């Protein structure tokens, strides 16, 4: 338990997400410590990020036209799909139409491109969904 707390304190003190500390997690496992999936930030599901966060993306994406422009350039959506999506109101319906149509039919590759576009256009949204923009809270008793 002391080793886990010392490692967690060191990671929190540096304000690092656990996902960047795989070597420390691996070392703890090799030394016989039971490190659960939550602590190690190991993915439980192989579900794509876009699928896992679909409802949040539908509610929170606010800049559809520049997203669609890039998806059109990269041939994830056709001109016809682009035009159809932009006729939808409100904005949430546009995102839903994109997701249920072009993204679903383009599979993992299309979702990867969409995510890459979102990272450029609305990186704070993606960071929030990944849990990266929350500050690491200090640990109790961190003054050892």
Secondary structure, DSSP 4 states (H G I P E B T S, - for coil): -HHHHHHHHHHHHTT--GGG-HHHHHHHHHTT----HHHHT--S----HHHHTHHHHHHH---HHHHHHHHHHTTSS-HHHHHHHHH-SSHHHHHHHHIIIIIHHHHHHHHHHHHHHHHHH-HHHHHHHHT-SSPPPPPTT---
